[in-house]
Amino acid sequence: MQNIEQIQRTKRRLETSAFVLFMQYSDYNISEWRVIKKELLAKGLHLKVIKTSRIKKSLEETSYELLGQVFSGPTAVIFAHEEIPFNSLNSAIKLLIKEEKIQIIAGIYNNQILFPSKINELINLPNQENLLAEGLSYLQNSGGSNVNQVLNNTLIFPVNLLNQSSQGLVNLFSQIESSK
């Protein structure tokens, strides 16, 4: 009965988290996990070491069920809510990539499954200044009609991309993409 409750709890976390990162690891001891968990918790992220069979069961009957096929060893999962700033997600992923005993195998972001190549793209997105410069350049190249208005709005309501929620970043990229 306790196993079923844990699977249901994990399933709820998968469904309610804005960002989920799945990792496989080898040869980690309790003190090493404690250090990693502490660093992630400081960024507002929660790491859970979980049995592979349990995560596969948790994924069943969800839109992420196919992910169960990529798990083959000891698994850990990071859960993040929407209010976590993008720079926290970014720095956490970079921290984990440096760990020799951890391999990132998949993620879920904005209800989309991400494999390692897409996760790498996500952490290599340009910063706020580069996005603003690119946007202004685009406006100038398209006739410059609203550059003054954009600059005024930017000065009045500064876009702090690195402190926006992960959902805010997706919305910003969607708006830029649809304006092209």
LUMBA-186434 format. One record per residue (C-alpha): x, y, z. Coordinates in steps of 0.2 Angstrom, whole numbers, padded with zeros to 4 digits, always signed. Layout:
BEGIN
XYZ
...
# end
This chain:
BEGIN
+0000+0000+0000
+0014+0012+0004
+0022+0009-0013
+0006+0014-0022
+0005+0030-0012
+0023+0034-0016
+0020+0031-0035
+0004+0042-0034
+0014+0056-0025
+0028+0055-0038
+0015+0055-0052
+0007+0071-0044
+0024+0079-0043
+0028+0075-0062
+0011+0083-0067
+0013+0099-0056
+0031+0103-0059
+0036+0116-0072
+0053+0107-0074
+0058+0089-0071
+0075+0083-0074
+0079+0064-0074
+0097+0058-0070
+0105+0041-0069
+0120+0040-0057
+0133+0028-0051
+0143+0025-0035
+0135+0040-0025
+0136+0038-0006
+0124+0047+0006
+0136+0061+0010
+0139+0065-0008
+0120+0066-0011
+0118+0077+0004
+0130+0090-0004
+0121+0090-0020
+0104+0091-0012
+0110+0106-0002
+0116+0115-0017
+0100+0112-0027
+0089+0116-0012
+0098+0133-0011
+0092+0136-0029
+0074+0130-0024
+0075+0113-0032
+0071+0097-0024
+0081+0081-0028
+0074+0064-0025
+0083+0048-0027
+0070+0035-0033
+0070+0017-0038
+0069+0015-0057
+0054+0003-0056
+0045+0016-0046
+0048+0031-0058
+0043+0019-0073
+0027+0015-0063
+0024+0034-0060
+0026+0038-0078
+0013+0025-0083
-0004+0032-0090
+0004+0049-0091
+0009+0059-0107
+0027+0055-0102
+0025+0036-0102
+0037+0034-0116
+0051+0041-0105
+0050+0025-0095
+0060+0016-0109
+0076+0027-0106
+0078+0022-0088
+0090+0007-0085
+0100+0011-0068
+0099+0020-0052
+0088+0036-0055
+0087+0053-0047
+0074+0066-0051
+0074+0085-0049
+0057+0094-0047
+0055+0113-0049
+0039+0123-0048
+0035+0138-0060
+0041+0151-0049
+0059+0145-0049
+0070+0158-0059
+0077+0152-0075
+0095+0156-0069
+0092+0143-0055
+0088+0130-0067
+0102+0134-0078
+0115+0134-0065
+0108+0118-0057
+0110+0109-0074
+0127+0116-0077
+0132+0109-0059
+0125+0092-0063
+0134+0091-0080
+0151+0094-0071
+0147+0079-0060
+0156+0064-0067
+0145+0051-0059
+0129+0059-0065
+0121+0057-0082
+0106+0068-0087
+0095+0057-0097
+0079+0067-0100
+0069+0081-0094
+0051+0089-0094
+0050+0108-0097
+0033+0117-0101
+0025+0100-0103
+0037+0095-0117
+0049+0080-0116
+0067+0085-0117
+0082+0074-0121
+0100+0079-0117
+0103+0088-0133
+0088+0100-0130
+0093+0102-0112
+0110+0108-0118
+0101+0120-0130
+0091+0126-0115
+0106+0130-0104
+0115+0139-0118
+0101+0151-0122
+0107+0170-0123
+0106+0181-0108
+0094+0196-0105
+0106+0208-0113
+0109+0198-0129
+0090+0195-0131
+0086+0214-0129
+0100+0218-0142
+0093+0205-0154
+0075+0212-0152
+0081+0229-0155
+0091+0224-0170
+0076+0215-0177
+0065+0231-0174
+0078+0242-0183
+0080+0231-0197
+0061+0230-0200
+0059+0248-0202
+0063+0254-0185
+0045+0260-0183
+0043+0256-0164
+0060+0257-0158
+0057+0272-0147
+0042+0265-0139
+0051+0248-0136
+0065+0258-0128
+0054+0268-0117
+0044+0253-0111
+0060+0244-0108
+0066+0258-0097
+0050+0259-0088
+0046+0241-0086
+0064+0232-0087
+0064+0214-0093
+0073+0204-0080
+0074+0188-0089
+0085+0179-0077
+0073+0182-0063
+0057+0177-0073
+0049+0161-0070
+0053+0147-0082
+0036+0149-0090
+0039+0167-0093
+0055+0163-0103
+0045+0151-0114
+0032+0165-0117
+0045+0177-0122
+0053+0166-0134
+0036+0161-0142
+0033+0180-0144
+0049+0183-0152
+0047+0168-0164
+0029+0173-0169
+0035+0191-0173
+0048+0185-0186
# end
